[in-house]
Amino acid sequence: MKKYTINEINLKQFIFTIYKTQIGIGVLSLPRDLTETAGTDGWLAIVLGWLLAILFSVIIIKVMEKHPDDSLFDLFPKYFGRWLGGAVTLLWILYSAFSATIAIISTIHIIQVWILPNAKEYVLMPLFAIPVYMAAKQGLRVIGRFAEFVFLFTLWMPMILFLTLQESSWLNLFPIGQNGWPPILMTVKATVLSFLGFEVAFMLYPFLQDKKSAVKGVVIANTMSMFIFMLITIFSYVRFSQDVIMEYVYPTLNLLKLIRLPILERFEIIFLPFYLFILFMTVIPYLYMTVFGISRLLGKPDHRPYLRLFMLGWVALPFFFSPSFSDITGLGKLWGNLGLCAAVVFPVFLWAYQKVFLKLRKGAL
């Protein structure tokens, strides 16, 4: 009997949840991150990052296929025992909590810089925490539906980028491979970091109705993200020179700033409030994974009490910690390194451990 039937999600919800978790804060600075190492060849690293993201996503699915009705937090005690399994669960909870917190802090920072420079963090945090809480408290079925809504609601956003092609120069992309492959390969880490979010498949898999389509789902989700990353990066390269891109913290927003409409000057001011929905979809899956993990660790069926406590912590956070841009940058780099461990190193380790564990257990029987 399935344990998570009440919160089942369909394949579209599975795809859109992963896709919208990936398309968040990182996409705003991606052109600069790629240019820093590989110049205008950075778009080639996106293809390599996409292939790696698919590889590690499939490994996650293969791990979860052995126990289709168990969540990741159910597997840890089975594989590592009660105490070590609890410790691994706690580490995963801390990673999810850190990811959700950095995502919400970065969201507040972006809104402050571009729209509300005089707004205080302790004012914006409750305003942003309320919609995040309303979605996370309902469980994965509602989160999946919200991901569908966000996808449809923001479907126009990639298309608006074509308005930035005026006065662009495609010659900026040439010569391709001018510095050879080493800089491109060095940039792959930055592209894999941009694809982070596919690790939420660990949490989503047991809730997926058609589990046979899970591999197809992660391939589609990563491919959709790759398309957006490629679009934004190439459009930034052909519109800005390499030196100009390096002057911008968020080249994607500076790209949107070039759009001029008859009745509107600063288009990015209109764009960002809509983009908030996408940023929230980066926060919500990590937040739900945190409180769901806490409920499983403590053996409780309801995650909502822990969610409320977490929200209270977020609301109180600005009174004790008001990060500068350098703080947010440093925390973002730490998040990226932890993400590589959670989304790349850990799935490979768990897959190899699972092979050995199941083989030994079979031999013992």
Solvent accessible surface area in square Angstrom, and as a share of the most:
residue,aa,sasa,rsa
1,M,227,1.01
2,K,87,0.37
3,K,106,0.45
4,Y,24,0.09
5,T,70,0.41
6,I,143,0.72
7,N,27,0.14
8,E,24,0.11
9,I,1,0.01
10,N,51,0.26
11,L,40,0.20
12,K,114,0.48
13,Q,13,0.06
14,F,0,0.00
15,I,11,0.06
16,F,27,0.11
17,T,1,0.01
18,I,0,0.00
19,Y,12,0.05
20,K,7,0.03
21,T,4,0.02
22,Q,7,0.03
23,I,7,0.03
24,G,2,0.02
25,I,27,0.14
26,G,35,0.33
27,V,3,0.02
28,L,1,0.00
29,S,22,0.14
30,L,1,0.01
31,P,0,0.00
32,R,71,0.26
33,D,55,0.29
34,L,0,0.00
35,T,4,0.03
36,E,109,0.49
37,T,54,0.31
38,A,2,0.01
39,G,5,0.05
40,T,8,0.05
41,D,1,0.00
42,G,0,0.00
43,W,49,0.17
44,L,32,0.16
45,A,0,0.00
46,I,1,0.00
47,V,52,0.30
48,L,50,0.25
49,G,0,0.00
50,W,51,0.18
51,L,92,0.46
52,L,61,0.30
53,A,0,0.00
54,I,27,0.14
55,L,93,0.46
56,F,25,0.11
57,S,0,0.00
58,V,35,0.20
59,I,27,0.14
60,I,0,0.00
61,I,0,0.00
62,K,85,0.36
63,V,0,0.00
64,M,0,0.00
65,E,69,0.31
66,K,100,0.43
67,H,24,0.11
68,P,55,0.35
69,D,50,0.26
70,D,13,0.07
71,S,1,0.01
72,L,2,0.01
73,F,9,0.04
74,D,17,0.09
75,L,0,0.00
76,F,0,0.00
77,P,62,0.39
78,K,103,0.44
79,Y,7,0.03
80,F,29,0.12
81,G,33,0.32
82,R,189,0.69
83,W,203,0.71
84,L,105,0.52
85,G,0,0.00
86,G,18,0.17
87,A,47,0.36
88,V,25,0.14
89,T,3,0.02
90,L,86,0.43
91,L,119,0.59
92,W,12,0.04
93,I,8,0.04
94,L,101,0.50
95,Y,15,0.06
96,S,0,0.00
97,A,16,0.13
98,F,47,0.20
99,S,0,0.00
100,A,0,0.00
101,T,26,0.15
102,I,6,0.03
103,A,0,0.00
104,I,0,0.00
105,I,16,0.08
106,S,7,0.05
107,T,0,0.00
108,I,4,0.02
109,H,24,0.11
110,I,0,0.00
111,I,6,0.03
112,Q,28,0.12
113,V,84,0.48
114,W,32,0.11
115,I,44,0.22
116,L,79,0.39
117,P,99,0.62
118,N,136,0.70
119,A,24,0.19
120,K,107,0.45
121,E,36,0.16
122,Y,101,0.38
123,V,74,0.42
124,L,5,0.03
125,M,4,0.02
126,P,40,0.25
127,L,105,0.52
128,F,16,0.07
129,A,5,0.04
130,I,106,0.54
131,P,54,0.34
132,V,0,0.00
133,Y,43,0.16
134,M,97,0.43
135,A,9,0.07
136,A,0,0.00
137,K,47,0.20
138,Q,89,0.39
139,G,1,0.01
140,L,1,0.00
141,R,79,0.29
142,V,50,0.28
143,I,0,0.00
144,G,1,0.01
145,R,135,0.49
146,F,44,0.18
147,A,0,0.00
148,E,35,0.16
149,F,94,0.39
150,V,0,0.00
151,F,37,0.15
152,L,120,0.60
153,F,69,0.29
154,T,3,0.02
155,L,87,0.43
156,W,85,0.30
157,M,11,0.05
158,P,23,0.14
159,M,117,0.52
160,I,34,0.17
161,L,9,0.04
162,F,100,0.42
163,L,77,0.38
164,T,3,0.02
165,L,46,0.23
166,Q,135,0.60
167,E,153,0.69
168,S,29,0.19
169,S,46,0.30
170,W,123,0.43
171,L,141,0.70
172,N,48,0.25
173,L,17,0.08
174,F,115,0.48
175,P,86,0.54
176,I,89,0.45
177,G,31,0.30
178,Q,84,0.37
179,N,92,0.47
180,G,31,0.29
181,W,144,0.51
182,P,87,0.55
183,P,27,0.17
184,I,2,0.01
185,L,104,0.52
186,M,136,0.61
187,T,1,0.01
188,V,19,0.11
189,K,104,0.44
190,A,25,0.19
191,T,1,0.01
192,V,7,0.04
193,L,53,0.27
194,S,13,0.08
195,F,0,0.00
196,L,18,0.09
197,G,0,0.00
198,F,0,0.00
199,E,0,0.00
200,V,0,0.00
201,A,0,0.00
202,F,0,0.00
203,M,3,0.01
204,L,0,0.00
205,Y,5,0.02
206,P,7,0.04
207,F,2,0.01
208,L,0,0.00
209,Q,91,0.41
210,D,70,0.36
211,K,31,0.13
212,K,197,0.83
213,S,15,0.10
214,A,0,0.00
215,V,46,0.27
216,K,110,0.47
217,G,0,0.00
218,V,0,0.00
219,V,51,0.29
220,I,66,0.33
221,A,0,0.00
222,N,0,0.00
223,T,49,0.28
224,M,45,0.20
225,S,0,0.00
226,M,34,0.15
227,F,108,0.45
228,I,13,0.07
229,F,1,0.00
230,M,31,0.14
231,L,19,0.10
232,I,10,0.05
233,T,0,0.00
234,I,33,0.17
235,F,9,0.04
236,S,0,0.00
237,Y,0,0.00
238,V,1,0.01
239,R,56,0.21
240,F,16,0.07
241,S,53,0.34
242,Q,80,0.35
243,D,108,0.56
244,V,49,0.28
245,I,0,0.00
246,M,59,0.26
247,E,132,0.59
248,Y,59,0.22
249,V,67,0.39
250,Y,21,0.08
251,P,0,0.00
252,T,4,0.02
253,L,0,0.00
254,N,24,0.12
255,L,0,0.00
256,L,0,0.00
257,K,76,0.32
258,L,63,0.31
259,I,4,0.02
260,R,143,0.52
261,L,62,0.31
262,P,139,0.87
263,I,170,0.87
264,L,48,0.24
265,E,116,0.52
266,R,109,0.40
267,F,12,0.05
268,E,0,0.00
269,I,51,0.26
270,I,74,0.38
271,F,12,0.05
272,L,0,0.00
273,P,58,0.37
274,F,69,0.29
275,Y,9,0.03
276,L,29,0.14
277,F,64,0.27
278,I,6,0.03
279,L,1,0.00
280,F,18,0.07
281,M,0,0.00
282,T,6,0.03
283,V,0,0.00
284,I,1,0.01
285,P,0,0.00
286,Y,3,0.01
287,L,0,0.00
288,Y,4,0.02
289,M,1,0.00
290,T,1,0.00
291,V,0,0.00
292,F,17,0.07
293,G,0,0.00
294,I,39,0.20
295,S,3,0.02
296,R,86,0.31
297,L,71,0.35
298,L,99,0.49
299,G,60,0.58
300,K,105,0.45
301,P,137,0.86
302,D,50,0.26
303,H,21,0.09
304,R,102,0.37
305,P,58,0.36
306,Y,37,0.14
307,L,0,0.00
308,R,116,0.42
309,L,121,0.60
310,F,41,0.17
311,M,17,0.07
312,L,117,0.58
313,G,40,0.39
314,W,8,0.03
315,V,51,0.29
316,A,40,0.31
317,L,47,0.24
318,P,15,0.09
319,F,134,0.56
320,F,174,0.72
321,F,75,0.31
322,S,76,0.49
323,P,19,0.12
324,S,57,0.37
325,F,91,0.38
326,S,79,0.51
327,D,60,0.31
328,I,15,0.08
329,T,52,0.30
330,G,40,0.38
331,L,42,0.21
332,G,29,0.28
333,K,139,0.59
334,L,82,0.41
335,W,36,0.12
336,G,8,0.08
337,N,70,0.36
338,L,68,0.34
339,G,0,0.00
340,L,36,0.18
341,C,71,0.43
342,A,8,0.07
343,A,0,0.00
344,V,27,0.15
345,V,91,0.52
346,F,31,0.13
347,P,0,0.00
348,V,59,0.34
349,F,99,0.41
350,L,0,0.00
351,W,98,0.34
352,A,46,0.36
353,Y,66,0.25
354,Q,2,0.01
355,K,98,0.42
356,V,87,0.50
357,F,48,0.20
358,L,41,0.21
359,K,154,0.65
360,L,124,0.61
361,R,118,0.43
362,K,161,0.68
363,G,66,0.64
364,A,90,0.70
365,L,178,0.89
